Structure formats: structure tokens, C-alpha cells
Amino acid sequence: MTLAFDLDLLRTFVAVVDSGGFTKAAERVHLTQSTVSQQVKKLEANLGKVLLLRDKSTGGVRTTEAGEILLSYARRLLATAEEAMNVMRQPSAPRTVRLGVPEDFAGRRLIDLLSAFAAASPHVRLDTMSGWSNELRRLLDTREIDLALVKREPGESGSMARWAEELVWVQSALRPLRSDIVPLAVFPIGCIYRERAIRSIEDCGRRWHVAYSSQGLMGVQAAVASGLGISLLPANAVLAEHDRLQPSDGFDPQPPAELALIKAGSRLTPEASFLADFIIENLDPDLV
């Protein structure tokens, strides 16, 4: 029965019916007339049924009852085979890698890096989401993302790579603040810059209050530039409108923080490993 449904035999059978005869069918399937006749006879022999009868009045052919039944199935089988072939000829769909990035890192630096990755790896579709490091760690734990760049304190283990991040105190260059109670322009709770700033000020016995809080780096930068508050920022986030504070201003130097590349679980897909290697090779330490 498997041989009966040889696609070549079915294709020839359908061509004979559609064209109304063996001669025109031979032209359609690019075979000789004798070969077309032999293939139809072979199909009939395999099925044990007569499928076509010659119409002496017209010189063409007509289907028997069995041929009419087979014709409907033959068309569907051929259409399914064609659909399968078209699907298999298409390029494989790109595999998705999910990357988490720090909220204050999701800017031009990241876009340039990821654009270079996209150009180098069209076989990978990259989905990125930004958030604070504690949220990114949660997403890693629940396997909602594959990789994450997180900000953390130096010395923690469990990273694929890490880069030191210089931190500096800044205030407005045009509107310097002089107050016993330090006004802070900070990120939300959970950000290590915020925690560092508060801890350092308290260790010096000084009081503080949150004058401005923002989810994004641009908001904190603008708040500092306008004189709303003082902040502890990565050195690469300092603007021309900012003034770096020194120990003589009452702000102790801070040891570097750390940007770390962390993976979800113990194993990565080949695509996620490819992205991890690309980040490790191409992330400019001067931009961290």
C-alpha cells in the first residue's frame, strides 16, 4: 500500500485527469507518453483498481468510481508534500536569547554593543529587558532570562566575567550644595549606588534625605545637574554639568563596584553561549 501512494505515480495520475489525456499529461510532467501510461498502470496494479478508462468518443480519458475517490486524496497528498518541501527549504527560524541589562546601562553603550552582535549573528534573535540588579537576579532564578549583566559589590562569586566600575560623588557644577543634611539624587531601593551612598554618609555621622529618585540614569543625571541633589554615579555617567566631589568636600572616595555577567543555571544553549562570548570579548572596560 505504501508503494501505491508513491508521489510520482500520484502526480502523473492527477496530470492525466487534469489534462484529459496521456499526451498532454506527458508534456506537463516532462515524461514520454509511454512512461506516463506505464506509471498509471503501475498505480492501478498497486491498488488493484482500475482508475482510468479511455473515452472513445472524445479520445480522452475519464475516471472510474475508484479513480474519482483516489483523485481527491491524491490532490491533498501532493499539496501536503509541497507544503512540507517549502517549509524545509526555508531558513531555520532564529533561536532566541534573553538578556537582562542594568537600568543605567541600557543606553547608547548597550545599543552599540548589541547592534554589533546582531550584525555578527543573524541566526540569533536577541530579546533584552532592563531592570535593577535584584530584579534581574530573580529573572535568572526563574529562568525568564538566559543571561544578565548585573551591578554588584566586588568579591561575589558565580560570574562568567566581571568588570570593575569606578564610582564618584557628583554635584551640580553651577549650583553647588552646602547643607548639613545631604540631599541625595538616587535610584530606587535595591540599587547598589544608593546603598553605598547612604552607608558612606551615615558612616561619617552625617544626615541625609532623598531629594530626588528616578528609575532611569538620565533622570538622576539631570537632577544632579540642576542642583536638586548629590549622587554617587559610575565615572562614565558624569556629565559636563557635574562637579566631582573630593574628600575635602566631606565625601570619602568609594572603592569600585562591579559589573558581572551571570547565567541562569549551569548550562547555556549554544546561542546563549555565543552571546556570552561576544559580550566578554567586546565589552569595552572603559565604558563600564
JODA-V238351 format. One record per residue. N is the residue number from 1. PSI is psi in radians with two decimals (NA if undefined). D_LAST is the distance of its C-alpha to the last C-alpha in Angstrom with 1 decimal. Layout:
N_PSI_D_LAST, N_PSI_D_LAST
//
This chain:
1_-0.60_67.7, 2_-0.73_64.2, 3_-0.53_65.9, 4_-0.53_67.6, 5_0.55_64.3, 6_2.22_63.1, 7_-0.59_61.1, 8_-0.72_62.9, 9_-0.74_66.2, 10_-0.70_65.1, 11_-0.73_63.7, 12_-0.75_67.0, 13_-0.83_69.0, 14_-0.68_67.0, 15_-0.67_67.4, 16_-0.77_71.2, 17_-0.81_71.5, 18_-0.62_69.3, 19_-0.22_71.1, 20_0.19_74.6, 21_2.95_75.6, 22_-0.60_74.9, 23_-0.88_75.1, 24_-0.59_72.4, 25_-0.67_70.3, 26_-0.69_70.4, 27_-0.67_69.0, 28_-0.72_66.2, 29_0.08_65.0, 30_0.80_65.8, 31_2.93_68.4, 32_2.78_72.2, 33_-0.68_74.6, 34_-0.65_76.0, 35_-0.72_72.5, 36_-0.78_71.9, 37_-0.71_75.2, 38_-0.69_74.5, 39_-0.68_71.2, 40_-0.75_72.8, 41_-0.66_75.6, 42_-0.72_73.1, 43_-0.75_71.3, 44_-0.70_74.6, 45_-0.73_75.6, 46_-0.65_72.4, 47_-0.34_73.0, 48_0.49_76.7, 49_2.53_77.1, 50_2.23_78.4, 51_-0.58_75.8, 52_2.52_77.3, 53_2.47_80.9, 54_2.36_82.2, 55_1.80_83.6, 56_-0.49_86.8, 57_-0.57_87.3, 58_-0.30_84.0, 59_0.05_83.3, 60_-2.63_79.9, 61_2.78_78.6, 62_2.71_78.2, 63_2.56_76.4, 64_3.12_78.3, 65_-0.73_77.3, 66_-0.69_75.2, 67_-0.66_73.6, 68_-0.72_72.8, 69_-0.80_71.1, 70_-0.59_69.1, 71_-0.76_68.1, 72_-0.79_65.9, 73_-0.67_64.1, 74_-0.76_63.7, 75_-0.76_62.0, 76_-0.70_59.5, 77_-0.75_58.9, 78_-0.68_58.3, 79_-0.71_56.0, 80_-0.73_53.9, 81_-0.71_53.7, 82_-0.72_52.6, 83_-0.78_49.9, 84_-0.72_48.6, 85_-0.72_48.6, 86_-0.69_46.6, 87_-0.76_44.0, 88_-0.43_43.8, 89_-0.33_43.4, 90_2.63_40.4, 91_2.59_36.9, 92_2.47_35.4, 93_2.47_33.3, 94_2.50_29.5, 95_2.46_28.2, 96_2.38_25.7, 97_2.34_22.4, 98_2.12_20.9, 99_2.27_17.1, 100_2.43_15.7, 101_2.63_12.4, 102_2.58_11.3, 103_-0.68_13.2, 104_0.03_10.6, 105_-0.13_8.5, 106_1.01_11.8, 107_-2.54_12.0, 108_-0.62_12.3, 109_-0.79_9.0, 110_-0.75_10.4, 111_-0.77_13.9, 112_-0.72_13.5, 113_-0.81_12.2, 114_-0.52_15.0, 115_-0.72_17.5, 116_-0.66_17.3, 117_-0.76_17.8, 118_-0.69_20.8, 119_-0.58_22.3, 120_-0.24_22.1, 121_1.23_23.5, 122_-0.23_26.1, 123_-0.04_27.6, 124_2.28_24.9, 125_2.20_24.5, 126_2.15_21.2, 127_2.18_21.3, 128_2.60_18.2, 129_2.46_18.3, 130_2.65_16.0, 131_3.06_16.6, 132_2.74_15.8, 133_-0.64_15.1, 134_-0.62_18.7, 135_-0.69_20.0, 136_-0.65_17.8, 137_-0.68_19.2, 138_-0.74_22.7, 139_-0.59_22.4, 140_-0.77_21.5, 141_-0.61_24.5, 142_0.10_26.8, 143_0.47_25.7, 144_-0.31_24.9, 145_2.78_21.7, 146_-0.64_21.1, 147_2.73_17.4, 148_2.48_14.6, 149_2.07_11.0, 150_2.59_11.4, 151_2.38_10.2, 152_3.00_12.6, 153_2.53_14.1, 154_2.66_14.0, 155_-0.23_17.0, 156_2.57_17.6, 157_3.07_19.0, 158_0.79_19.2, 159_2.70_16.0, 160_-0.51_16.0, 161_2.79_12.7, 162_2.64_10.0, 163_2.38_7.0, 164_2.53_7.2, 165_1.96_5.6, 166_2.35_8.0, 167_2.46_10.3, 168_2.61_13.1, 169_2.39_16.4, 170_2.63_17.4, 171_-3.14_20.7, 172_2.35_22.5, 173_-0.44_23.3, 174_-0.48_26.6, 175_1.24_27.6, 176_2.52_26.7, 177_2.39_27.7, 178_1.78_30.2, 179_2.54_31.3, 180_-0.57_32.2, 181_2.01_30.7, 182_2.08_27.0, 183_2.24_26.1, 184_2.40_22.7, 185_1.93_20.7, 186_2.97_18.8, 187_3.02_17.6, 188_2.95_20.3, 189_2.39_21.4, 190_-0.26_19.3, 191_2.31_16.0, 192_-0.47_14.9, 193_-0.78_14.1, 194_-0.84_17.7, 195_-0.71_19.1, 196_-0.81_17.6, 197_-0.83_18.9, 198_-0.78_22.3, 199_-0.74_22.8, 200_-0.75_22.1, 201_-0.71_24.5, 202_-0.62_27.1, 203_-0.47_26.9, 204_0.03_27.9, 205_0.33_30.8, 206_2.76_29.8, 207_2.76_30.2, 208_2.86_27.8, 209_2.67_28.0, 210_1.92_25.7, 211_-0.44_26.5, 212_2.39_24.2, 213_2.41_22.2, 214_2.54_20.4, 215_-0.42_19.0, 216_2.71_16.6, 217_-0.72_13.9, 218_-0.62_16.3, 219_-0.78_19.1, 220_-0.75_17.6, 221_-0.76_16.5, 222_-0.67_20.1, 223_-0.72_21.7, 224_-0.82_20.3, 225_-0.58_21.3, 226_-0.10_24.7, 227_0.24_25.3, 228_-0.58_25.6, 229_3.02_23.4, 230_2.60_21.0, 231_2.81_17.5, 232_2.00_14.8, 233_2.79_11.4, 234_2.53_7.8, 235_-0.60_8.5, 236_-0.09_7.0, 237_0.03_9.4, 238_2.29_12.3, 239_2.93_15.2, 240_-0.46_18.2, 241_0.02_20.3, 242_2.68_18.6, 243_2.20_19.8, 244_2.33_18.0, 245_2.53_20.3, 246_2.95_21.5, 247_-0.56_23.5, 248_-0.32_26.6, 249_-0.04_25.8, 250_0.27_25.9, 251_1.94_22.2, 252_2.52_21.3, 253_2.55_17.9, 254_2.41_15.7, 255_2.74_14.4, 256_2.59_10.7, 257_-2.91_10.0, 258_2.38_8.7, 259_2.14_7.2, 260_2.49_10.4, 261_2.08_12.2, 262_2.52_15.7, 263_2.77_19.0, 264_2.08_22.1, 265_-2.98_25.0, 266_-0.33_25.8, 267_2.58_26.1, 268_2.68_24.4, 269_2.79_26.2, 270_-0.64_26.0, 271_-0.74_24.1, 272_-0.66_21.5, 273_-0.65_21.3, 274_-0.75_20.9, 275_-0.76_17.9, 276_-0.80_16.3, 277_-0.68_17.0, 278_-0.76_15.7, 279_-0.79_12.2, 280_-0.67_12.3, 281_-0.47_13.7, 282_-0.17_11.8, 283_2.02_8.1, 284_2.07_7.0, 285_-0.50_5.4, 286_-0.27_5.6, 287_-0.12_3.8, 288_NA_0.0
//
